[in-house]
Amino acid sequence: MCGRIDAHDPAGVNNLISVLDVVIPADRYPPRYNVAPGATLATVCYKVGYEVADMQWGIVPHWAKPGQFERPLINARAETIHEKPSFRKLIARTRVIVPVNGFYEWRRTEGSRATFYFHSATQDALALAGIYQISHDGKMQCCLITTDANQVMRPVHDRMPALIAQDAMQDWLHSNDTHVIDALMKPAGDDSIAAIKVSNYVNNAHNEGAKCIEPV
């Protein structure tokens, strides 16, 4: 799963998405090290062209009855995304990239848990794959896609975000070929990400700043 992300370096993020000829304005999205579900994310989607859009992290399906979902859906499993009523139309029509500098995950053992920060091993940012919808009240909402963990991620968690390579962003955002879409929802290569053990400071979603990603 993916339940917390880091977006503290606008320059690194913009360098990653420069191939789409879009820019996320730094003054519109101040640096954040500890972004939790429910927050507004800077995303890139495709309509008539590529564009930056504000999206709330978490979707409530249009068909849901009031109170049916205690919490919005923040992750969708790649393996079942074409089958689930909440996601199958979205994966076919409205896919999104959430560019970030990294994400956090927790390794749970009996009686304790350790916090890890994952980032690109080769670049300053990562492109997380997602889907989005427009809610009944007109808000754009997104959900991140997860897949099996790679060898770097597996010692911490058995799931990881689906990562879109820079040269595959255009295909992800507007390809109509299901085979192409499915091929991109696979575990990232083992040499694509690196892990850092960090303190439990990040566990509190109200905590911010560079301390969130400091190694311990």
C-alpha positions as a Python dict, from the first residue, in 0.01 Angstrom:
ca = {
    (1, 'M'): (0, 0, 0),
    (2, 'C'): (101, 364, -5),
    (3, 'G'): (-26, 588, 271),
    (4, 'R'): (220, 877, 299),
    (5, 'I'): (430, 1066, 44),
    (6, 'D'): (702, 1329, 25),
    (7, 'A'): (694, 1622, -220),
    (8, 'H'): (955, 1863, -83),
    (9, 'D'): (1160, 1938, -397),
    (10, 'P'): (964, 2118, -673),
    (11, 'A'): (1272, 2139, -897),
    (12, 'G'): (1324, 1763, -889),
    (13, 'V'): (957, 1698, -956),
    (14, 'N'): (946, 1942, -1246),
    (15, 'N'): (1258, 1793, -1400),
    (16, 'L'): (1086, 1454, -1401),
    (17, 'I'): (768, 1578, -1572),
    (18, 'S'): (946, 1814, -1812),
    (19, 'V'): (901, 1554, -2088),
    (20, 'L'): (529, 1638, -2075),
    (21, 'D'): (598, 2010, -2115),
    (22, 'V'): (417, 2102, -1794),
    (23, 'V'): (538, 2280, -1480),
    (24, 'I'): (404, 2256, -1126),
    (25, 'P'): (423, 2613, -987),
    (26, 'A'): (628, 2619, -667),
    (27, 'D'): (418, 2900, -521),
    (28, 'R'): (100, 2698, -572),
    (29, 'Y'): (237, 2382, -413),
    (30, 'P'): (469, 2460, -122),
    (31, 'P'): (721, 2187, -30),
    (32, 'R'): (578, 1916, 194),
    (33, 'Y'): (764, 1623, 343),
    (34, 'N'): (472, 1443, 502),
    (35, 'V'): (159, 1429, 287),
    (36, 'A'): (-125, 1211, 414),
    (37, 'P'): (-448, 1090, 250),
    (38, 'G'): (-712, 1358, 221),
    (39, 'A'): (-457, 1623, 125),
    (40, 'T'): (-456, 1803, -209),
    (41, 'L'): (-191, 1669, -445),
    (42, 'A'): (-27, 1822, -750),
    (43, 'T'): (-94, 1579, -1035),
    (44, 'V'): (-56, 1556, -1411),
    (45, 'C'): (-342, 1429, -1625),
    (46, 'Y'): (-438, 1435, -1992),
    (47, 'K'): (-748, 1604, -2127),
    (48, 'V'): (-700, 1793, -2453),
    (49, 'G'): (-336, 1808, -2356),
    (50, 'Y'): (-120, 1743, -2052),
    (51, 'E'): (-208, 1962, -1756),
    (52, 'V'): (-139, 2008, -1388),
    (53, 'A'): (-443, 1957, -1166),
    (54, 'D'): (-528, 1975, -796),
    (55, 'M'): (-664, 1643, -677),
    (56, 'Q'): (-775, 1526, -337),
    (57, 'W'): (-606, 1201, -235),
    (58, 'G'): (-890, 954, -190),
    (59, 'I'): (-1202, 875, -392),
    (60, 'V'): (-1556, 784, -294),
    (61, 'P'): (-1721, 592, -581),
    (62, 'H'): (-2015, 763, -746),
    (63, 'W'): (-2237, 462, -684),
    (64, 'A'): (-2167, 454, -309),
    (65, 'K'): (-2456, 522, -74),
    (66, 'P'): (-2408, 790, 195),
    (67, 'G'): (-2200, 645, 476),
    (68, 'Q'): (-2111, 328, 281),
    (69, 'F'): (-1740, 412, 285),
    (70, 'E'): (-1598, 506, 622),
    (71, 'R'): (-1288, 641, 448),
    (72, 'P'): (-1215, 735, 86),
    (73, 'L'): (-1024, 480, -120),
    (74, 'I'): (-659, 582, -142),
    (75, 'N'): (-508, 273, -310),
    (76, 'A'): (-621, 37, -587),
    (77, 'R'): (-461, -302, -650),
    (78, 'A'): (-328, -337, -1005),
    (79, 'E'): (-423, -705, -1016),
    (80, 'T'): (-797, -639, -973),
    (81, 'I'): (-834, -281, -1095),
    (82, 'H'): (-1017, -383, -1417),
    (83, 'E'): (-1271, -584, -1218),
    (84, 'K'): (-1359, -362, -923),
    (85, 'P'): (-1669, -145, -977),
    (86, 'S'): (-1492, 143, -799),
    (87, 'F'): (-1203, 147, -1045),
    (88, 'R'): (-1270, -26, -1376),
    (89, 'K'): (-1408, 279, -1561),
    (90, 'L'): (-1136, 503, -1421),
    (91, 'I'): (-844, 284, -1527),
    (92, 'A'): (-987, 279, -1879),
    (93, 'R'): (-1050, 653, -1910),
    (94, 'T'): (-893, 874, -1644),
    (95, 'R'): (-538, 791, -1542),
    (96, 'V'): (-306, 1030, -1363),
    (97, 'I'): (55, 1073, -1256),
    (98, 'V'): (137, 1192, -906),
    (99, 'P'): (498, 1318, -914),
    (100, 'V'): (670, 1297, -575),
    (101, 'N'): (1018, 1288, -428),
    (102, 'G'): (949, 971, -233),
    (103, 'F'): (708, 774, -19),
    (104, 'Y'): (705, 610, 323),
    (105, 'E'): (622, 262, 437),
    (106, 'W'): (624, 82, 771),
    (107, 'R'): (771, -257, 857),
    (108, 'R'): (552, -406, 1122),
    (109, 'T'): (683, -665, 1362),
    (110, 'E'): (526, -795, 1679),
    (111, 'G'): (493, -505, 1919),
    (112, 'S'): (672, -245, 1705),
    (113, 'R'): (708, -89, 1364),
    (114, 'A'): (996, 79, 1181),
    (115, 'T'): (958, 360, 928),
    (116, 'F'): (1131, 361, 588),
    (117, 'Y'): (1160, 625, 318),
    (118, 'F'): (1180, 514, -45),
    (119, 'H'): (1314, 737, -321),
    (120, 'S'): (1445, 707, -675),
    (121, 'A'): (1792, 559, -705),
    (122, 'T'): (1866, 757, -1021),
    (123, 'Q'): (1655, 1075, -1021),
    (124, 'D'): (1520, 1336, -780),
    (125, 'A'): (1158, 1228, -815),
    (126, 'L'): (922, 939, -884),
    (127, 'A'): (601, 925, -1086),
    (128, 'L'): (329, 733, -902),
    (129, 'A'): (55, 582, -1116),
    (130, 'G'): (-302, 669, -1027),
    (131, 'I'): (-660, 702, -1145),
    (132, 'Y'): (-900, 989, -1087),
    (133, 'Q'): (-1261, 1096, -1096),
    (134, 'I'): (-1467, 1411, -1054),
    (135, 'S'): (-1690, 1382, -748),
    (136, 'H'): (-2058, 1472, -728),
    (137, 'D'): (-1962, 1812, -589),
    (138, 'G'): (-1710, 1881, -866),
    (139, 'K'): (-1386, 1796, -686),
    (140, 'M'): (-1111, 1600, -857),
    (141, 'Q'): (-1016, 1296, -651),
    (142, 'C'): (-736, 1048, -712),
    (143, 'C'): (-634, 704, -596),
    (144, 'L'): (-284, 553, -620),
    (145, 'I'): (-224, 214, -780),
    (146, 'T'): (-22, -52, -598),
    (147, 'T'): (145, -368, -718),
    (148, 'D'): (362, -645, -578),
    (149, 'A'): (676, -528, -400),
    (150, 'N'): (1015, -557, -566),
    (151, 'Q'): (1322, -692, -385),
    (152, 'V'): (1404, -353, -231),
    (153, 'M'): (1054, -305, -96),
    (154, 'R'): (975, -662, 11),
    (155, 'P'): (1167, -664, 342),
    (156, 'V'): (943, -377, 453),
    (157, 'H'): (606, -442, 286),
    (158, 'D'): (459, -679, 27),
    (159, 'R'): (303, -396, -177),
    (160, 'M'): (446, -86, -343),
    (161, 'P'): (317, 199, -562),
    (162, 'A'): (319, 137, -935),
    (163, 'L'): (593, 364, -1071),
    (164, 'I'): (582, 510, -1421),
    (165, 'A'): (916, 559, -1596),
    (166, 'Q'): (980, 899, -1749),
    (167, 'D'): (970, 762, -2104),
    (168, 'A'): (638, 584, -2039),
    (169, 'M'): (440, 879, -1900),
    (170, 'Q'): (267, 961, -2228),
    (171, 'D'): (155, 602, -2274),
    (172, 'W'): (23, 585, -1919),
    (173, 'L'): (-178, 904, -1947),
    (174, 'H'): (-356, 850, -2276),
    (175, 'S'): (-300, 508, -2430),
    (176, 'N'): (-619, 316, -2509),
    (177, 'D'): (-437, -18, -2527),
    (178, 'T'): (-516, -235, -2225),
    (179, 'H'): (-199, -438, -2281),
    (180, 'V'): (14, -122, -2264),
    (181, 'I'): (-164, -4, -1949),
    (182, 'D'): (-127, -342, -1778),
    (183, 'A'): (241, -366, -1868),
    (184, 'L'): (305, -40, -1682),
    (185, 'M'): (139, -160, -1361),
    (186, 'K'): (424, -391, -1267),
    (187, 'P'): (679, -385, -982),
    (188, 'A'): (957, -135, -1044),
    (189, 'G'): (1303, -270, -1120),
    (190, 'D'): (1512, -351, -815),
    (191, 'D'): (1769, -89, -917),
    (192, 'S'): (1511, 188, -953),
    (193, 'I'): (1449, 272, -585),
    (194, 'A'): (1649, 294, -265),
    (195, 'A'): (1537, 262, 98),
    (196, 'I'): (1637, 468, 400),
    (197, 'K'): (1533, 390, 756),
    (198, 'V'): (1400, 706, 918),
    (199, 'S'): (1268, 797, 1260),
    (200, 'N'): (912, 769, 1382),
    (201, 'Y'): (884, 1149, 1355),
    (202, 'V'): (702, 1102, 1025),
    (203, 'N'): (442, 877, 1189),
    (204, 'N'): (250, 1186, 1300),
    (205, 'A'): (101, 1338, 985),
    (206, 'H'): (117, 1683, 1143),
    (207, 'N'): (498, 1671, 1158),
    (208, 'E'): (678, 1841, 870),
    (209, 'G'): (1026, 1932, 753),
    (210, 'A'): (1354, 1768, 652),
    (211, 'K'): (1360, 1568, 975),
    (212, 'C'): (1103, 1337, 812),
    (213, 'I'): (1362, 1194, 572),
    (214, 'E'): (1674, 1205, 788),
    (215, 'P'): (1838, 861, 814),
    (216, 'V'): (1865, 694, 1153),
}
